[in-house]
């Protein structure tokens, strides 16, 4: 395994995420999936198409916010930092956000800092 390079701790949570961009063969990606985990600076998702390392993607995260009856979209951009083969011909992507950071409502510090 490589050295951990994440700046924020990821929170294991399943949020609906829409990923759009281009796969490694130049075909369009437009998939709505559930996140495996997320932080202010990135997320991990499992998709059907293989994206290339360094590929730029549009990321739309649907989340519930207090006082709103329906999920509100959060829009950002990201770059693929990791691609791993998943089960059933899927790909697990590690995405670092290059646009706005995702606002989380949980402590993300490591080592007991608040």
Secondary structure, 3 states (H helix, E strand, C coil): CCCCCCCCCCECCCCEEEEEEECCCCCEEEEEEEEEEECCCEEEEEECCCCCCCCEEEEEEEECCCCCCCCEEEEEEEEEEEEEECCCCCEEEEEEECCCCCCCCCCCCCCCCC
